[in-house]
Amino acid sequence: MNSTTRKTLKAIFSEPINGNIEWRKVEALFISLGAVRTTKGGSSISFVLNDIRADFHRPHPEKASLRYRIKDARRFLMNAGITP
């Protein structure tokens, strides 16, 4: 994990929840941790990490994730055994 993905991991677990994290950085974090990404169609994507699956919708047209997406990303990471 490089310094950028480490910062993203810390930002996902920060309080209060930061809704200004760019979604591409969240995806890069998942991939760097070994997640497998599957594009389903449109903005729908799935990730599998440590046998845990999570489905997301990429934000559009803005780049930043909203707080509920970051909460979902945090829950996915925690369920997969990843914490900062």
VOZA-549752 format. One record per residue: x, y, z of N, C-alpha, C, O, CB in turn. Coordinates in Angstrom, 1 decimal. Last residue first. Glycine has a CB too. Example, Ala and Ser with C-alpha at 12.3 -4.5 7.8 and 13.67 -1.06 7.14 Angstrom:
12.8_-2.2_7.1_13.7_-1.1_7.1_12.9_0.0_7.9_13.4_1.1_8.0_14.1_-0.6_5.7
13.2_-5.7_7.8_12.3_-4.5_7.8_13.2_-3.3_7.8_14.2_-3.3_8.5_11.3_-4.5_9.0
END
This chain:
-7.5_0.7_9.7_-6.2_1.4_9.6_-5.2_1.1_10.7_-4.1_1.6_10.7_-6.5_2.9_9.7
-8.6_-2.6_8.7_-8.8_-1.4_9.5_-7.5_-0.6_9.5_-6.4_-1.2_9.1_-9.1_-1.8_11.0
-10.2_-5.4_7.3_-9.3_-4.3_7.1_-9.6_-3.1_8.0_-10.8_-2.6_8.0_-9.3_-3.9_5.6
-12.0_-7.5_7.2_-10.9_-7.6_8.2_-9.9_-6.5_8.0_-8.7_-6.7_8.4_-10.3_-8.9_8.1
-14.3_-7.3_5.8_-13.2_-8.0_5.1_-11.9_-8.1_6.0_-10.9_-8.6_5.6_-12.8_-7.3_3.8
-15.8_-5.6_7.4_-16.2_-7.0_7.2_-15.1_-7.9_6.6_-15.1_-9.1_6.8_-17.5_-7.0_6.4
-14.3_-3.3_7.0_-14.3_-3.9_8.3_-14.8_-5.3_8.2_-14.2_-6.2_8.9_-15.3_-3.1_9.2
-14.9_-2.7_4.3_-13.5_-3.0_4.7_-13.5_-3.7_6.1_-12.7_-4.6_6.3_-12.7_-1.6_4.8
-17.7_-2.4_4.4_-17.1_-3.4_3.5_-15.7_-3.8_4.0_-15.3_-4.9_4.1_-17.0_-2.9_2.1
-17.8_-0.1_6.1_-18.4_-1.4_6.5_-17.8_-2.6_5.7_-17.5_-3.6_6.3_-20.0_-1.4_6.3
-16.6_1.8_4.4_-16.0_1.4_5.8_-16.5_0.1_6.2_-15.8_-0.8_6.7_-16.4_2.5_6.8
-18.4_1.8_2.3_-17.0_1.4_2.1_-16.3_1.0_3.4_-15.6_0.0_3.4_-16.2_2.6_1.4
-20.6_2.9_3.6_-20.7_1.5_3.0_-19.3_1.0_2.8_-19.0_-0.2_3.0_-21.5_1.6_1.7
-19.6_5.4_4.3_-20.1_4.5_5.4_-20.1_3.0_4.8_-19.6_2.1_5.5_-21.5_4.9_5.9
-19.2_6.4_1.8_-18.0_6.2_2.6_-18.4_5.2_3.8_-17.6_4.4_4.2_-17.5_7.5_3.1
-21.8_6.5_0.9_-20.9_5.7_0.2_-19.7_5.4_1.0_-19.2_4.2_1.0_-20.5_6.3_-1.1
-22.8_8.5_2.7_-23.4_7.1_2.8_-22.5_6.1_2.0_-22.4_4.9_2.4_-24.8_7.1_2.2
-21.4_10.8_2.0_-21.2_10.1_3.3_-21.7_8.7_3.3_-21.0_7.8_3.9_-21.8_10.9_4.4
-20.4_10.6_-1.5_-21.2_11.1_-0.4_-21.0_10.3_0.9_-20.4_9.2_0.8_-22.8_11.1_-0.8
-17.4_11.2_-3.3_-18.4_10.3_-2.7_-19.2_11.0_-1.6_-18.7_12.0_-1.0_-17.7_9.0_-2.1
-16.7_13.3_-6.0_-16.7_13.0_-4.6_-17.8_12.1_-4.2_-18.9_12.1_-4.7_-16.7_14.3_-3.8
-17.4_13.9_-8.7_-16.3_12.9_-8.4_-16.3_12.5_-6.9_-15.9_11.3_-6.6_-15.0_13.5_-8.7
-20.6_14.2_-10.3_-19.5_14.7_-9.4_-18.5_13.5_-9.1_-18.9_12.4_-9.3_-20.1_15.2_-8.1
-22.7_13.1_-11.7_-21.5_13.5_-12.5_-20.4_14.0_-11.6_-19.3_14.2_-12.1_-21.9_14.6_-13.4
-21.9_10.1_-10.0_-21.9_10.8_-11.2_-22.9_11.9_-11.2_-24.0_11.7_-10.6_-22.1_9.9_-12.5
-20.3_7.5_-8.2_-21.0_8.8_-8.2_-20.9_9.4_-9.6_-19.8_9.3_-10.2_-20.4_9.7_-7.1
-21.0_4.1_-8.7_-20.1_5.2_-8.8_-20.9_6.5_-8.8_-21.9_6.6_-9.5_-19.2_5.0_-10.1
-22.4_2.0_-6.4_-22.7_2.8_-7.6_-21.7_3.9_-7.6_-21.6_4.7_-6.6_-24.2_3.3_-7.6
-21.6_-1.3_-5.2_-21.6_0.1_-5.1_-22.1_0.7_-6.4_-22.1_0.0_-7.5_-20.2_0.7_-4.8
-21.5_-4.2_-3.2_-22.0_-3.6_-4.5_-22.1_-2.1_-4.2_-22.5_-1.6_-3.2_-23.3_-4.1_-4.9
-19.2_-6.6_-1.9_-20.0_-5.4_-1.7_-20.3_-4.8_-3.1_-19.5_-4.8_-4.0_-19.2_-4.3_-0.9
-18.3_-9.6_-0.3_-18.7_-8.9_-1.6_-19.5_-7.7_-1.2_-20.3_-7.7_-0.2_-19.6_-9.8_-2.5
-15.6_-11.4_0.9_-16.7_-10.5_1.3_-17.0_-9.7_0.0_-16.1_-9.1_-0.6_-16.3_-9.5_2.5
-13.3_-12.8_0.5_-14.5_-13.5_0.4_-15.7_-12.7_0.8_-16.8_-13.2_1.0_-14.5_-14.8_1.2
-11.3_-10.7_0.4_-11.4_-11.7_1.5_-12.7_-12.4_1.6_-13.2_-12.6_2.7_-11.0_-11.0_2.9
-13.4_-8.9_-1.6_-12.2_-8.8_-0.8_-12.3_-9.8_0.3_-13.2_-9.7_1.1_-11.9_-7.4_-0.4
-14.9_-7.8_-4.4_-14.8_-9.0_-3.6_-13.4_-8.9_-2.9_-12.4_-8.9_-3.6_-15.0_-10.4_-4.3
-17.2_-5.4_-5.7_-15.8_-5.7_-5.2_-15.9_-7.0_-4.3_-16.9_-7.1_-3.6_-15.2_-4.5_-4.5
-19.1_-4.1_-8.4_-18.9_-5.0_-7.3_-17.5_-5.2_-6.9_-16.6_-5.2_-7.8_-19.7_-6.4_-7.5
-21.0_-1.4_-9.7_-19.8_-2.2_-9.7_-19.8_-3.0_-8.4_-20.5_-2.7_-7.4_-18.5_-1.3_-9.7
-22.9_0.7_-11.8_-22.9_-0.3_-10.8_-21.6_-1.2_-10.9_-21.2_-1.7_-12.0_-24.1_-1.2_-11.0
-23.3_2.5_-13.8_-22.4_2.9_-12.7_-22.3_1.9_-11.6_-21.6_2.1_-10.6_-22.9_4.2_-12.1
-23.5_0.3_-16.5_-23.7_1.7_-16.0_-22.8_2.0_-14.9_-21.6_1.9_-15.1_-25.2_1.8_-15.5
-22.6_-2.8_-15.1_-23.3_-2.1_-16.2_-23.7_-0.7_-15.6_-24.1_-0.5_-14.5_-24.6_-2.8_-16.6
-20.8_-4.1_-13.5_-22.0_-4.7_-13.8_-22.8_-4.1_-15.0_-23.5_-4.7_-15.7_-22.9_-4.8_-12.6
-17.5_-4.9_-13.1_-18.4_-3.9_-13.6_-19.6_-4.5_-14.0_-19.6_-5.5_-14.9_-17.7_-3.0_-14.7
-15.7_-6.0_-10.4_-16.5_-6.4_-11.5_-17.5_-5.3_-11.8_-18.2_-4.8_-11.0_-17.3_-7.7_-11.1
-12.6_-6.3_-8.8_-13.6_-5.5_-9.3_-14.4_-6.1_-10.4_-13.8_-6.6_-11.4_-13.1_-4.1_-9.6
-11.2_-7.8_-6.0_-11.5_-8.0_-7.4_-12.7_-7.2_-7.8_-13.7_-7.3_-7.1_-11.7_-9.5_-7.7
-8.7_-6.5_-3.8_-10.1_-6.7_-4.2_-10.2_-7.0_-5.7_-9.4_-6.4_-6.5_-11.0_-5.5_-3.7
-6.2_-5.9_-2.8_-6.4_-7.2_-3.4_-7.8_-7.5_-3.8_-8.1_-8.6_-4.2_-5.9_-8.2_-2.5
-5.6_-3.4_-2.0_-5.8_-4.4_-0.9_-6.0_-5.8_-1.5_-6.1_-6.7_-0.7_-6.9_-4.0_0.0
-5.8_-2.0_-4.4_-4.4_-2.2_-3.8_-4.5_-3.2_-2.6_-3.4_-3.8_-2.3_-3.9_-0.8_-3.2
-8.6_-2.0_-4.7_-7.7_-2.8_-5.6_-6.3_-3.0_-5.0_-5.8_-4.1_-5.1_-7.5_-2.0_-7.0
-9.3_-0.2_-2.6_-9.8_-1.6_-2.7_-8.9_-2.5_-3.6_-8.6_-3.6_-3.1_-11.3_-1.6_-3.2
-7.9_2.1_-3.5_-7.6_1.5_-2.2_-8.1_0.0_-2.2_-7.3_-0.9_-1.9_-8.3_2.2_-1.1
-9.2_2.7_-5.9_-7.8_2.4_-5.9_-7.4_1.7_-4.6_-6.5_0.8_-4.6_-7.0_3.7_-6.1
-11.8_3.3_-4.9_-11.6_2.1_-5.8_-10.1_1.7_-5.8_-9.8_0.5_-5.7_-12.1_2.4_-7.2
-11.1_5.7_-3.6_-11.6_4.5_-2.8_-11.5_3.2_-3.6_-11.1_2.2_-3.1_-13.2_4.8_-2.5
-10.3_7.2_-5.7_-9.3_6.9_-4.6_-9.8_5.7_-3.8_-9.0_4.9_-3.4_-9.0_8.1_-3.8
-12.6_7.5_-7.1_-11.6_6.8_-7.7_-10.5_6.4_-6.7_-9.8_5.4_-6.9_-10.9_7.7_-8.9
-14.2_9.1_-5.4_-14.5_7.7_-5.5_-13.4_6.9_-6.1_-13.1_5.8_-5.8_-15.8_7.5_-6.2
-12.6_11.4_-3.2_-12.9_11.0_-4.6_-13.1_9.5_-4.7_-12.3_8.8_-4.1_-11.8_11.5_-5.5
-14.3_12.5_-0.3_-13.2_11.6_-0.8_-13.6_11.3_-2.3_-14.7_10.9_-2.5_-13.0_10.3_0.1
-16.1_14.0_1.1_-15.4_14.6_0.0_-14.3_13.8_-0.6_-13.4_14.3_-1.3_-14.9_15.9_0.4
-17.3_13.1_3.4_-18.0_12.9_2.1_-17.4_13.5_0.9_-18.0_13.5_-0.2_-19.4_13.4_2.2
-16.1_11.7_6.2_-15.8_12.7_5.2_-16.5_12.3_3.9_-16.2_11.2_3.4_-14.2_12.7_5.0
-17.5_11.4_9.4_-17.4_10.8_8.1_-17.2_11.9_7.0_-17.9_12.8_6.9_-18.6_9.9_7.7
-15.7_13.1_12.0_-16.9_12.6_11.4_-16.6_12.1_9.9_-15.5_12.4_9.4_-17.9_13.8_11.3
-13.5_10.3_11.8_-14.8_10.8_12.3_-14.7_12.3_12.4_-13.6_12.8_12.8_-15.1_10.2_13.8
-12.1_8.0_9.4_-12.1_9.2_10.2_-13.5_9.6_10.7_-14.5_9.2_10.1_-11.5_10.4_9.4
-11.9_6.0_7.6_-12.2_5.6_9.0_-12.2_6.9_9.9_-12.4_6.7_11.1_-11.2_4.6_9.5
-11.3_7.2_5.2_-12.5_6.5_5.3_-12.9_6.2_6.7_-14.1_6.1_7.1_-12.4_5.1_4.5
-8.8_8.3_5.9_-9.9_9.2_5.6_-11.2_8.5_5.7_-12.2_9.0_6.2_-9.8_9.9_4.3
-7.2_6.0_6.0_-7.4_6.8_7.2_-8.6_7.7_7.1_-9.4_7.9_8.0_-6.1_7.6_7.5
-7.4_5.3_3.3_-7.9_4.3_4.3_-8.1_5.1_5.6_-9.2_4.9_6.2_-6.8_3.2_4.6
-6.1_7.5_2.1_-7.5_7.2_1.8_-8.1_6.3_2.9_-9.3_6.5_3.3_-7.7_6.6_0.4
-3.5_7.1_3.1_-4.3_8.3_3.5_-5.8_8.1_3.2_-6.6_8.6_4.0_-3.8_9.6_2.7
-2.9_4.7_1.8_-2.9_4.8_3.2_-3.7_6.0_3.7_-4.4_5.9_4.7_-1.4_4.8_3.8
-2.9_5.6_-0.9_-3.9_4.7_-0.4_-4.0_4.6_1.1_-5.1_4.4_1.6_-3.7_3.3_-1.0
-0.6_7.3_-0.7_-1.9_7.8_-1.1_-3.1_6.9_-0.7_-4.1_7.4_-0.1_-2.0_8.0_-2.6
1.5_5.6_0.0_1.1_6.6_0.9_-0.3_7.2_0.6_-1.1_7.6_1.5_2.1_7.8_1.0
0.6_2.1_-0.9_1.4_3.4_-1.0_0.8_4.4_-0.1_-0.2_4.2_0.6_1.6_3.9_-2.4
0.9_-1.2_0.0_0.0_0.0_0.0_0.9_1.2_0.0_1.8_1.3_0.8_-1.0_0.0_1.2
END
